[in-house]
């Protein structure tokens, strides 16, 4: 019996997965509880992911955030912002933006938008989304036009 050779140059269609369109962590990352606790968990996750991906320690991230904000951000304050037990210390919005910049954790963007039923998508998908909305509107108009034509014919 002859064994067929596996073609290593042809991609397997069943291995393909669509690219992630919207940015954001899965709901289990922020978890439940108070908004403060959820944000602390997200900050902690972004810092940990950045470290694990070789993008620097908390001290490195604090330096990059300081440069971005043009004010001192210490490793100690990062530790407080990422600690659920440090209820008095909440990350300000400008520091949250600096954290995203310093860690490249775009998934943080999805948290805020998700709280209001929105998704954050890369700008390269904006035209495709708008085109889809226009096509939906065209279908609605065609259906309305058909209904009006049918009604006007029935009146004759």
C-alpha positions as CSV (number, residue, x, y, z in Angstrom):
1,X,0.0,0.0,0.0
2,X,1.4,3.4,-1.0
3,X,1.0,6.3,1.5
4,X,0.0,9.6,0.0
5,X,2.3,12.4,0.8
6,X,1.0,15.4,2.7
7,X,1.3,18.6,0.8
8,X,3.1,21.0,3.1
9,X,2.7,24.0,0.8
10,X,-1.1,24.0,0.7
11,X,-2.9,25.6,3.5
12,X,-5.6,23.6,5.3
13,X,-8.9,25.4,4.9
14,X,-10.1,24.0,8.2
15,X,-7.2,25.5,10.1
16,X,-8.2,29.1,9.1
17,X,-9.7,31.3,11.8
18,X,-11.1,34.7,11.1
19,X,-9.0,37.6,12.4
20,X,-10.1,39.3,15.6
21,X,-12.1,42.3,14.5
22,X,-12.9,44.1,17.7
23,X,-10.4,44.8,20.4
24,X,-11.1,43.9,24.0
25,X,-10.4,41.3,26.7
26,X,-12.8,38.5,27.3
27,X,-15.4,39.3,30.0
28,X,-13.7,37.0,32.5
29,X,-10.6,39.2,32.6
30,X,-12.4,42.1,34.2
31,X,-14.7,39.8,36.1
32,X,-17.5,40.9,38.3
33,X,-17.6,43.3,41.2
34,X,-17.2,47.0,41.4
35,X,-16.1,49.1,38.5
36,X,-12.9,50.0,40.5
37,X,-12.1,46.3,40.9
38,X,-12.7,45.6,37.3
39,X,-10.4,48.4,36.2
40,X,-7.7,47.3,38.6
41,X,-7.8,43.8,37.2
42,X,-7.5,45.1,33.6
43,X,-4.6,47.3,34.6
44,X,-2.9,44.3,36.2
45,X,-3.5,42.1,33.2
46,X,-2.1,44.7,30.8
47,X,1.0,45.1,32.9
48,X,1.4,41.3,33.2
49,X,0.9,40.7,29.5
50,X,3.4,43.4,28.6
51,X,6.0,41.8,30.9
52,X,5.3,38.3,29.5
53,X,5.6,39.6,25.9
54,X,9.0,41.1,26.7
55,X,7.8,44.7,26.5
56,X,9.3,45.6,29.9
57,X,8.8,45.6,33.6
58,X,6.5,47.8,35.5
59,X,9.4,50.2,36.1
60,X,9.9,50.4,32.3
61,X,6.2,51.0,31.7
62,X,6.2,53.7,34.4
63,X,9.1,55.4,32.6
64,X,7.3,55.3,29.2
65,X,4.1,56.6,30.8
66,X,6.0,59.4,32.4
67,X,7.5,60.4,29.1
68,X,4.1,60.2,27.4
69,X,2.4,62.3,30.1
70,X,5.3,64.6,30.8
71,X,4.9,64.0,34.5
72,X,6.3,61.4,36.9
73,X,4.6,58.0,37.1
74,X,6.2,55.7,39.6
75,X,6.2,51.9,39.7
76,X,4.6,52.2,43.1
77,X,1.6,54.1,41.7
78,X,1.3,51.4,38.9
79,X,1.2,48.8,41.7
80,X,-1.6,50.7,43.5
81,X,-3.6,51.2,40.3
82,X,-3.4,47.4,39.6
83,X,-4.3,46.4,43.2
84,X,-8.0,45.8,44.0
85,X,-7.3,46.4,47.7
86,X,-6.0,49.9,47.0
87,X,-9.4,51.5,46.8
88,X,-8.2,55.1,47.2
89,X,-6.0,54.9,44.1
90,X,-7.8,54.9,40.8
91,X,-6.1,55.4,37.5
92,X,-7.0,58.7,35.8
93,X,-8.1,58.7,32.2
94,X,-5.0,60.4,30.9
95,X,-2.9,57.7,32.7
96,X,-5.1,55.0,31.3
97,X,-4.4,56.3,27.8
98,X,-0.6,56.4,28.6
99,X,-0.9,52.8,29.9
100,X,-2.3,51.7,26.6
101,X,0.4,53.5,24.8
102,X,3.2,52.2,27.0
103,X,2.0,48.5,27.0
104,X,0.4,48.4,23.5
105,X,-2.6,46.8,25.2
106,X,-5.2,47.9,22.8
107,X,-7.6,45.4,24.4
108,X,-8.1,47.9,27.2
109,X,-9.9,50.1,24.7
110,X,-12.7,47.6,24.4
111,X,-13.6,47.7,28.1
112,X,-14.9,51.2,28.1
113,X,-16.8,50.9,24.8
114,X,-18.2,47.5,25.9
115,X,-19.8,49.1,29.0
116,X,-22.0,51.0,26.6
117,X,-22.8,48.3,24.1
118,X,-20.2,49.3,21.6
119,X,-17.1,47.6,20.1
120,X,-13.8,49.1,19.2
121,X,-12.6,48.1,15.8
122,X,-9.4,49.1,13.9
123,X,-9.9,52.0,11.5
124,X,-9.2,49.8,8.5
125,X,-12.6,48.1,9.1
126,X,-14.6,51.3,9.3
127,X,-15.4,51.5,5.5
128,X,-16.5,47.9,5.4
129,X,-18.8,48.5,8.3
130,X,-20.3,51.6,6.7
131,X,-20.7,49.7,3.5
132,X,-22.6,47.0,5.3
133,X,-24.9,49.6,7.0
134,X,-25.6,51.2,3.6
135,X,-26.5,47.8,2.1
136,X,-28.8,47.1,5.0
137,X,-30.5,50.5,4.4
138,X,-30.8,49.8,0.7
139,X,-32.6,46.5,1.5
140,X,-34.9,48.4,3.9
141,X,-35.7,51.0,1.3
142,X,-36.4,48.3,-1.4
143,X,-38.7,46.4,1.0
144,X,-40.6,49.7,1.8
145,X,-40.8,50.5,-1.9
146,X,-42.2,47.0,-2.7
147,X,-44.8,47.4,0.1
148,X,-45.9,50.8,-1.2
149,X,-46.1,49.5,-4.8
150,X,-48.2,46.6,-3.7
151,X,-50.5,48.8,-1.7
152,X,-51.0,51.3,-4.5
153,X,-51.7,48.4,-7.0
154,X,-54.3,47.0,-4.6
155,X,-56.2,50.3,-4.5
156,X,-56.6,50.4,-8.3
